[in-house]
Amino acid sequence: MCGRYSLATPAGNDLRSRFIGLGESLEIRQRFNVAPGDDVVAVTTSKEGEPRGELLRWGLVPFWAKDVKVGYKMINARSETVAEKPAFRDALKTRRCLIVADGFYEWQARADGSKGRKRPFHITRADGAPFAFAGLWASWHGDGAPDEGLRSCTIITTEANQKIADIHDRMPVMLPDAAAEEAWLDHGTPAPLLQELLAPLPEAMTARRAVSYAVSDARHDAPDCLEDASPEDDATAVSGPGDDAAPTLF
């Protein structure tokens, strides 16, 4: 699953040069704790297949949805069933997108089986570089939508690699390089190749680090989310509201 992630890379201009389509007019803010319902930095494509940067609401709202709140149940799409689920199968054909990030969070249950707080981990590329999640987007024009419609997205997940499998059995699809990103966006990429792209990041390219419990509050978005975990935190940890990421229902 992926219920929280970061885009803490401070140099917006570097991101614009790294990801084609992120124009100067797109606001790119430093984010330490991106949560469902937030606007996220993404690269979509026009009808002609040209990349374009935009902000999408995290939590896909299909065009046929009755209520925008359904998006909170669709923050993730499983790679194994994305081509079959009504909410995602049409988007998979021509509404694929890149969701720009530099890490994601996952929570690990306590080894002793106690009910104390789950330990948050920040998971990144081993080289620390920004990357793109494989995503899908949709446009909704239901009651309450802005005049131009609501554009939203979901992050596709796959089985976890062995580097992080002891933390959680799922992970978001982190596209490994620019070639994979280009293929994911390309309207002409055949379906079998799209499925091949929805694979776990190789273990050698993956890094993990235990971080502060500050990230466990979805409303908190500050640098201390990325601070190293401390022994004092574990000694005093107790269960409490907001201690885990949002649920994944797909």
C-alpha positions as CSV (number, residue, x, y, z in Angstrom):
1,M,0.0,0.0,0.0
2,C,1.0,3.6,-0.2
3,G,-0.9,6.0,2.1
4,R,1.7,8.6,2.7
5,Y,4.8,9.9,0.8
6,S,7.3,12.7,0.5
7,L,8.5,15.2,-2.1
8,A,11.1,17.0,0.1
9,T,13.6,17.7,-2.6
10,P,14.1,21.4,-2.3
11,A,15.2,22.3,-5.8
12,G,12.0,22.7,-7.9
13,N,14.0,23.6,-11.0
14,D,15.9,20.3,-10.8
15,L,12.6,18.5,-10.8
16,R,11.4,20.5,-13.8
17,S,14.5,19.4,-15.8
18,R,14.2,15.8,-14.5
19,F,10.5,15.4,-15.5
20,I,9.5,16.6,-18.9
21,G,6.2,18.5,-18.7
22,L,6.7,20.2,-15.3
23,G,6.5,23.8,-16.6
24,E,7.5,26.9,-14.7
25,S,3.9,27.8,-14.0
26,L,3.3,24.7,-12.0
27,E,3.6,25.2,-8.2
28,I,6.0,22.7,-6.7
29,R,6.2,22.9,-2.9
30,Q,8.4,21.0,-0.6
31,R,6.3,18.3,1.1
32,F,7.3,16.1,3.9
33,N,4.1,14.2,4.5
34,V,1.7,14.0,1.5
35,A,-1.6,12.5,2.5
36,P,-4.7,11.3,0.6
37,G,-6.9,14.2,-0.5
38,D,-3.9,16.5,-1.1
39,D,-2.9,18.0,-4.4
40,V,0.1,16.2,-5.8
41,V,2.7,16.9,-8.5
42,A,2.1,14.8,-11.6
43,V,2.8,14.4,-15.2
44,T,-0.2,13.5,-17.4
45,T,-0.6,13.5,-21.2
46,S,-2.8,15.4,-23.6
47,K,-5.1,13.6,-26.1
48,E,-2.1,13.8,-28.5
49,G,0.1,12.1,-25.9
50,E,2.2,15.2,-25.1
51,P,3.4,15.3,-21.4
52,R,2.1,18.0,-19.2
53,G,2.6,18.9,-15.6
54,E,-0.3,19.5,-13.3
55,L,-1.6,19.1,-9.7
56,L,-4.0,16.2,-9.2
57,R,-6.0,15.4,-6.1
58,W,-4.8,12.1,-4.5
59,G,-7.6,9.6,-4.5
60,L,-9.1,8.8,-7.9
61,V,-12.7,9.8,-8.5
62,P,-14.1,8.0,-11.6
63,F,-16.3,10.0,-14.0
64,W,-19.3,8.0,-12.9
65,A,-18.9,8.5,-9.2
66,K,-21.8,10.0,-7.3
67,D,-19.7,11.6,-4.6
68,V,-16.1,12.9,-4.5
69,K,-15.6,11.2,-1.2
70,V,-15.2,7.9,-3.1
71,G,-11.6,9.1,-3.8
72,Y,-10.5,8.3,-0.3
73,K,-11.2,4.6,-1.0
74,M,-9.2,4.7,-4.2
75,I,-5.8,6.1,-3.3
76,N,-4.2,2.9,-4.5
77,A,-4.9,0.4,-7.3
78,R,-3.5,-3.1,-7.2
79,S,-1.3,-4.0,-10.2
80,E,-2.8,-7.5,-10.3
81,T,-6.3,-6.3,-10.9
82,V,-5.9,-2.7,-12.3
83,A,-7.0,-3.9,-15.8
84,E,-10.2,-5.4,-14.5
85,K,-11.6,-3.0,-11.9
86,P,-14.2,-0.6,-13.4
87,A,-12.7,2.4,-11.6
88,F,-9.3,1.9,-13.2
89,R,-9.4,-0.2,-16.4
90,D,-10.4,2.7,-18.7
91,A,-7.7,5.0,-17.2
92,L,-5.1,2.3,-17.7
93,K,-5.6,2.6,-21.5
94,T,-4.8,6.3,-22.0
95,R,-4.9,8.2,-18.7
96,R,-1.6,7.0,-17.1
97,C,0.5,9.4,-15.2
98,L,3.7,9.9,-13.3
99,I,3.4,11.0,-9.6
100,V,6.6,12.7,-8.6
101,A,8.1,11.7,-5.2
102,D,11.4,11.1,-3.4
103,G,10.2,8.6,-0.8
104,F,7.2,6.9,0.8
105,Y,6.3,5.9,4.3
106,E,5.2,2.5,5.6
107,W,4.5,1.3,9.2
108,Q,5.9,-1.8,10.8
109,A,4.1,-3.7,13.6
110,R,6.2,-4.1,16.8
111,A,8.3,-7.3,16.8
112,D,7.1,-8.3,20.3
113,G,3.5,-8.3,19.1
114,S,2.5,-5.6,21.6
115,K,-0.1,-2.9,20.9
116,G,2.4,0.0,20.9
117,R,2.8,2.3,18.0
118,K,3.8,0.9,14.6
119,R,7.3,2.2,13.6
120,P,7.3,4.4,10.5
121,F,9.9,3.9,7.9
122,H,10.9,6.2,5.0
123,I,11.6,4.1,1.9
124,T,13.6,5.7,-1.0
125,R,15.8,4.9,-3.9
126,A,19.2,3.8,-2.8
127,D,20.8,6.9,-4.5
128,G,18.2,9.2,-2.9
129,A,17.1,10.6,-6.2
130,P,13.6,11.7,-7.0
131,F,11.4,9.2,-8.9
132,A,7.9,8.7,-10.2
133,F,5.2,6.4,-9.0
134,A,3.1,4.7,-11.7
135,G,-0.3,6.3,-11.5
136,L,-3.6,6.7,-13.2
137,W,-5.8,9.8,-13.4
138,A,-9.4,10.7,-14.0
139,S,-11.6,13.8,-14.6
140,W,-14.9,14.2,-12.7
141,H,-17.7,16.6,-13.4
142,G,-20.3,15.7,-10.9
143,D,-22.2,17.9,-8.5
144,G,-19.8,20.1,-6.5
145,A,-16.9,19.8,-8.9
146,P,-15.1,23.0,-10.0
147,D,-16.2,24.5,-13.4
148,E,-13.2,22.8,-15.1
149,G,-13.9,19.5,-13.3
150,L,-11.9,17.7,-10.6
151,R,-8.8,15.9,-11.8
152,S,-7.6,13.1,-9.4
153,C,-5.2,10.2,-9.3
154,T,-4.3,6.9,-7.8
155,I,-0.9,5.2,-7.1
156,I,-0.5,1.6,-8.4
157,T,0.9,-0.9,-5.9
158,T,2.6,-4.2,-6.3
159,E,4.1,-6.9,-4.1
160,A,7.0,-5.7,-1.9
161,N,10.6,-6.6,-2.7
162,Q,12.6,-8.4,-0.1
163,K,14.2,-5.2,1.1
164,I,11.0,-4.1,2.7
165,A,8.8,-7.2,2.9
166,D,9.2,-7.4,6.7
167,I,7.6,-4.0,6.9
168,H,4.7,-4.6,4.6
169,D,3.8,-7.0,1.8
170,R,2.9,-4.3,-0.7
171,M,4.8,-1.3,-2.1
172,P,4.0,1.4,-4.7
173,V,5.3,0.9,-8.2
174,M,8.5,3.1,-8.3
175,L,9.4,3.3,-12.0
176,P,13.2,2.6,-12.1
177,D,14.3,5.1,-14.8
178,A,13.4,7.6,-17.4
179,A,12.8,4.9,-20.1
180,A,10.2,3.2,-17.9
181,E,8.6,6.5,-17.2
182,E,8.4,7.3,-20.9
183,A,6.9,3.9,-21.7
184,W,4.3,4.3,-19.0
185,L,3.1,7.6,-20.4
186,D,3.3,6.5,-24.1
187,H,-0.3,5.9,-25.4
188,G,1.2,3.3,-27.8
189,T,2.8,1.1,-25.2
190,P,1.2,-2.4,-25.5
191,A,-0.7,-3.8,-22.6
192,P,1.8,-6.7,-21.9
193,L,4.6,-4.2,-21.6
194,L,2.5,-2.0,-19.3
195,Q,2.0,-5.0,-17.0
196,E,5.8,-5.7,-17.0
197,L,6.4,-2.1,-15.8
198,L,4.2,-2.7,-12.7
199,A,7.0,-4.6,-10.9
200,P,8.7,-4.0,-7.5
201,L,11.8,-1.8,-7.6
202,P,14.9,-4.0,-7.4
203,E,16.2,-4.6,-3.9
204,A,19.6,-3.1,-4.8
205,M,17.9,0.1,-5.8
206,T,15.9,0.4,-2.5
207,A,16.8,2.0,0.8
208,R,14.9,2.1,4.1
209,R,15.3,4.1,7.3
210,A,13.2,4.3,10.5
211,V,12.0,7.8,11.1
212,S,10.2,9.9,13.7
213,Y,6.7,9.3,14.8
214,A,5.9,12.9,13.7
215,V,4.9,11.5,10.3
216,S,2.1,9.4,11.9
217,D,-0.1,12.5,12.1
218,A,-1.4,13.0,8.5
219,R,-2.0,16.7,9.3
220,H,1.6,17.3,10.2
221,D,3.8,18.3,7.2
222,A,7.2,19.5,8.5
223,P,10.9,18.5,8.3
224,D,10.8,16.5,11.5
225,C,8.8,13.8,9.7
226,L,12.2,12.8,8.2
227,E,14.2,12.8,11.3
228,D,15.9,9.6,12.3
229,A,14.0,7.4,14.8
230,S,15.3,7.7,18.4
231,P,15.4,5.1,21.2
232,E,13.5,7.5,23.4
233,D,10.6,7.3,20.9
234,D,10.4,3.5,21.2
235,A,10.6,3.6,25.0
236,T,7.6,5.9,25.4
237,A,5.5,4.8,22.3
238,V,1.8,4.1,22.9
239,S,-1.0,3.5,20.5
240,G,-2.9,6.6,19.5
241,P,-5.1,8.1,16.7
242,G,-3.4,8.8,13.4
243,D,-0.7,6.2,14.0
244,D,-0.9,4.5,10.6
245,A,-1.4,5.3,7.0
246,A,-4.8,5.4,5.3
247,P,-6.3,2.0,4.4
248,T,-6.0,0.5,0.9
249,L,-9.2,-1.0,-0.4
250,F,-8.0,-2.2,-3.8
